[in-house]
Amino acid sequence: MSQQYIACLVGCGRMGGTIDDELRGHPYFVLPHCHAGAMKSTPRLRLVAAADVDEGKLNTLCERYEVPHGYTDYREMIEKESPDFAAIATRPQNHAEITVFAAGHGVRAIYCEKPLCCSMAEADAMLEACTRHHVKFNYGTNRRFMPIYRQMRDMIDRGDIGDLQSVTACTSGVAQWSHTHASDMLLFLAQDAGIDLVQGHVQCNEAEFDNNRVTVDPPVHMGYVQFATGVRGYLTVGSGYEFEASGTTGRLRTLNDVESI
């Protein structure tokens, strides 16, 4: 039998344990979608503990998913359970803090829910901690792992639309919650190229930033990315999620998010 890894969950709310109730019967999303359900369904993971500051959410999740140990302090959980793998499903305000602590206390792999964090300084601290401790890290912009978008990327890589010229994301909403997915898909469809320039229009004011750390989730009205390969990326306002890739000989466009190309 393959090695089994000890897993822990930080955050017992919507993404941690209840989003499956919203997606049940959805024609495009595969269940389980929540962290606890996914870990319980993975034979090589053994979910031994969960942590949340809200004892009600903690107890509900532990009972629902038969998690043997619950903690209100994630630090205590990590120190006592010594997990190989940790999933972080809290709000973004403490993602950096949890990641740095987990990386420094023996966790070998981390899956962090989106949004990643609240500042570039926090992102740098997460990267530094994971690099220094040789921790594998993944982050919850999961559209790039869905079959329809993998197919779209494969067609771009094969040259089915000629030389890639531009990628476009059409959606609406706020920077961290909605455009996290949109910006990652721009990067993915642009073949994960380096970035030379970013421009955009965000609805916010200086009072909502403290030492370059966002304290709100501001709406984004437009964005432009210049990739190092010469490909242009555009973020436009629209409903739902739709993505387009334009090349010298053709164009690909998704309809209704994950429905079809």
VMD Tcl script that draws the C-alpha trace (Angstrom):
set ca {
  {0.00 0.00 0.00}
  {1.23 3.52 -0.79}
  {2.39 5.71 2.07}
  {-0.39 7.50 3.94}
  {0.16 11.10 5.00}
  {-1.20 12.74 8.15}
  {-3.38 15.74 7.31}
  {-4.86 18.65 9.27}
  {-7.33 21.39 8.34}
  {-7.24 25.02 9.48}
  {-10.63 26.67 8.97}
  {-13.97 24.86 9.28}
  {-16.30 27.24 7.44}
  {-17.61 27.30 3.88}
  {-14.56 26.11 1.95}
  {-13.44 23.92 4.80}
  {-16.60 21.89 5.05}
  {-19.92 23.21 3.72}
  {-19.55 24.41 0.10}
  {-20.59 20.95 -1.14}
  {-24.11 21.73 0.06}
  {-24.22 24.66 -2.40}
  {-22.77 22.71 -5.32}
  {-24.74 19.47 -4.96}
  {-26.41 18.79 -8.28}
  {-24.23 21.31 -10.12}
  {-23.60 20.02 -13.67}
  {-19.94 21.04 -13.86}
  {-18.34 20.80 -10.40}
  {-17.17 17.46 -9.02}
  {-17.82 16.64 -5.37}
  {-16.35 16.59 -2.81}
  {-15.27 20.20 -3.33}
  {-14.62 21.24 0.28}
  {-11.28 20.60 1.95}
  {-12.50 18.16 4.60}
  {-14.49 16.10 2.12}
  {-11.64 16.01 -0.39}
  {-9.13 14.90 2.22}
  {-11.47 12.21 3.55}
  {-11.93 10.84 0.03}
  {-8.19 10.67 -0.68}
  {-6.80 7.26 0.35}
  {-3.26 8.56 0.85}
  {-4.39 11.22 3.35}
  {-5.57 10.62 6.92}
  {-7.42 13.66 8.28}
  {-6.63 13.54 12.00}
  {-7.53 17.05 13.20}
  {-9.16 20.37 12.37}
  {-8.87 23.84 13.90}
  {-11.15 26.88 14.02}
  {-11.60 29.76 16.47}
  {-15.37 29.22 16.18}
  {-16.09 26.15 18.31}
  {-19.51 25.70 16.76}
  {-18.11 25.39 13.24}
  {-15.27 23.24 14.53}
  {-17.53 20.76 16.29}
  {-19.96 20.59 13.37}
  {-17.20 19.81 10.88}
  {-15.51 17.24 13.12}
  {-18.80 15.43 13.61}
  {-19.82 15.57 9.95}
  {-16.49 14.29 8.62}
  {-15.55 12.08 11.59}
  {-12.41 14.06 12.40}
  {-11.06 12.72 15.71}
  {-9.44 15.86 17.14}
  {-10.53 19.50 17.19}
  {-8.55 22.57 18.24}
  {-9.33 26.26 18.64}
  {-5.62 27.09 18.17}
  {-4.04 25.91 14.92}
  {-0.56 26.22 16.44}
  {-1.40 23.71 19.14}
  {-2.85 21.39 16.51}
  {0.24 21.47 14.33}
  {2.60 21.00 17.27}
  {0.63 18.07 18.72}
  {-0.43 16.29 15.52}
  {2.79 16.81 13.48}
  {0.96 16.68 10.13}
  {2.66 16.04 6.81}
  {0.00 18.07 5.02}
  {-2.05 21.09 6.05}
  {-4.98 22.71 4.25}
  {-5.66 26.38 5.05}
  {-9.30 27.37 4.50}
  {-9.60 30.53 6.58}
  {-10.15 34.09 5.37}
  {-7.01 35.63 3.83}
  {-6.11 37.87 6.76}
  {-4.10 35.13 8.48}
  {-2.99 32.96 5.56}
  {0.59 34.25 5.75}
  {0.82 33.74 9.49}
  {-0.48 30.16 9.30}
  {1.70 29.27 6.30}
  {4.89 30.57 7.91}
  {4.13 28.75 11.17}
  {3.25 25.48 9.44}
  {6.34 25.58 7.21}
  {8.54 26.17 10.23}
  {7.01 23.35 12.26}
  {7.48 20.32 10.06}
  {4.54 20.48 7.64}
  {5.80 19.15 4.32}
  {3.02 20.33 2.00}
  {0.43 23.12 2.20}
  {-2.71 23.82 0.20}
  {-3.86 27.38 0.85}
  {-7.31 28.59 -0.11}
  {-7.62 31.74 -2.19}
  {-7.24 34.70 -1.82}
  {-3.55 34.11 -1.11}
  {-2.93 36.94 1.38}
  {-3.35 40.70 1.89}
  {-0.05 42.22 0.75}
  {3.04 41.54 -1.31}
  {5.09 41.51 1.90}
  {2.95 38.64 3.18}
  {3.32 36.80 -0.13}
  {7.09 37.22 0.06}
  {7.12 35.88 3.64}
  {5.10 32.81 2.58}
  {7.43 32.14 -0.35}
  {10.53 32.57 1.79}
  {9.28 30.22 4.52}
  {8.25 27.49 2.08}
  {11.51 27.78 0.13}
  {13.69 27.73 3.24}
  {11.95 24.67 4.70}
  {11.50 22.86 1.35}
  {7.70 22.84 1.67}
  {5.49 22.04 -1.32}
  {2.83 24.75 -1.69}
  {-0.32 25.00 -3.79}
  {-2.99 27.64 -3.84}
  {-6.73 27.47 -4.45}
  {-7.12 28.97 -7.90}
  {-8.39 25.63 -9.10}
  {-9.72 26.48 -12.53}
  {-6.30 25.82 -14.03}
  {-6.72 22.18 -12.97}
  {-10.18 21.70 -14.51}
  {-10.34 19.58 -17.70}
  {-11.91 22.26 -19.90}
  {-9.18 24.79 -19.11}
  {-6.45 22.15 -19.41}
  {-7.83 21.43 -22.89}
  {-7.77 25.13 -23.74}
  {-4.17 25.45 -22.55}
  {-3.13 22.32 -24.47}
  {-4.60 23.78 -27.68}
  {-2.65 26.99 -27.12}
  {0.56 25.08 -26.42}
  {0.12 22.97 -29.57}
  {-0.27 26.09 -31.70}
  {-3.85 25.30 -32.72}
  {-4.62 29.04 -32.85}
  {-1.22 30.05 -34.18}
  {1.01 32.36 -32.19}
  {-0.76 33.54 -29.06}
  {-1.41 37.29 -29.12}
  {-3.79 38.07 -26.25}
  {-5.79 36.58 -23.40}
  {-8.95 38.09 -21.94}
  {-10.90 37.50 -18.73}
  {-14.47 38.75 -18.53}
  {-15.95 38.82 -15.04}
  {-17.04 41.18 -12.29}
  {-16.56 41.53 -8.59}
  {-13.89 42.35 -6.06}
  {-10.13 42.01 -6.26}
  {-9.42 39.15 -3.92}
  {-12.58 37.09 -4.08}
  {-13.43 37.21 -7.80}
  {-10.38 38.44 -9.66}
  {-8.10 35.97 -7.93}
  {-9.50 33.40 -10.35}
  {-9.54 35.79 -13.29}
  {-5.92 36.91 -12.89}
  {-4.68 33.35 -12.45}
  {-6.48 32.26 -15.60}
  {-4.90 35.14 -17.54}
  {-1.53 33.87 -16.35}
  {-2.37 30.24 -17.12}
  {-3.68 30.92 -20.63}
  {-0.62 33.11 -21.31}
  {1.44 29.95 -20.66}
  {2.58 31.17 -17.24}
  {4.91 33.69 -18.82}
  {6.77 36.35 -16.89}
  {5.13 39.76 -16.49}
  {6.65 43.09 -17.49}
  {3.81 45.49 -16.70}
  {0.48 45.61 -14.91}
  {-2.08 48.43 -15.00}
  {-5.57 48.62 -13.57}
  {-8.40 50.60 -12.05}
  {-9.45 49.69 -8.51}
  {-12.26 51.37 -6.59}
  {-10.65 52.23 -3.27}
  {-9.07 55.02 -1.28}
  {-5.81 55.35 0.62}
  {-7.54 54.97 3.98}
  {-8.32 51.35 3.06}
  {-4.63 50.47 2.87}
  {-2.37 50.25 5.90}
  {1.35 49.90 5.14}
  {0.51 48.52 1.68}
  {-1.76 45.86 3.19}
  {-5.34 45.76 1.94}
  {-7.98 45.88 4.69}
  {-10.99 45.68 2.36}
  {-11.73 43.81 -0.88}
  {-12.11 46.56 -3.50}
  {-13.89 46.19 -6.86}
  {-11.69 46.05 -9.95}
  {-13.08 47.79 -13.04}
  {-10.37 46.94 -15.56}
  {-6.90 45.51 -15.85}
  {-4.07 45.20 -18.38}
  {-1.06 42.88 -18.31}
  {1.95 42.94 -20.60}
  {3.64 39.54 -20.54}
  {7.35 39.08 -21.21}
  {6.49 37.01 -24.31}
  {4.68 39.97 -25.89}
  {1.22 38.53 -25.16}
  {-1.30 41.07 -23.85}
  {-3.77 40.31 -21.08}
  {-7.08 42.14 -20.57}
  {-9.48 42.09 -17.66}
  {-12.94 43.39 -18.49}
  {-16.18 43.66 -16.54}
  {-18.90 41.12 -17.24}
  {-21.12 38.57 -15.52}
  {-19.84 35.19 -14.40}
  {-16.53 33.94 -15.79}
  {-15.61 33.78 -19.46}
  {-12.11 33.58 -20.93}
  {-10.71 34.10 -24.41}
  {-7.36 33.39 -26.09}
  {-6.60 34.98 -29.47}
  {-3.86 33.85 -31.83}
  {-2.67 34.62 -35.31}
  {-4.87 31.92 -36.87}
  {-7.75 31.39 -34.46}
  {-9.54 32.15 -31.22}
  {-10.74 30.12 -28.24}
  {-13.49 31.26 -25.88}
  {-15.20 29.60 -22.95}
  {-18.95 29.92 -22.44}
  {-20.62 30.05 -19.04}
  {-17.37 29.43 -17.16}
  {-16.74 25.67 -17.29}
  {-19.57 24.70 -19.65}
  {-17.88 24.63 -23.07}
  {-15.20 26.08 -25.37}
}
mol new
graphics top color blue
foreach p $ca { graphics top sphere $p radius 0.5 }
foreach p [lrange $ca 0 end-1] q [lrange $ca 1 end] { graphics top cylinder $p $q radius 0.2 }
display resetview
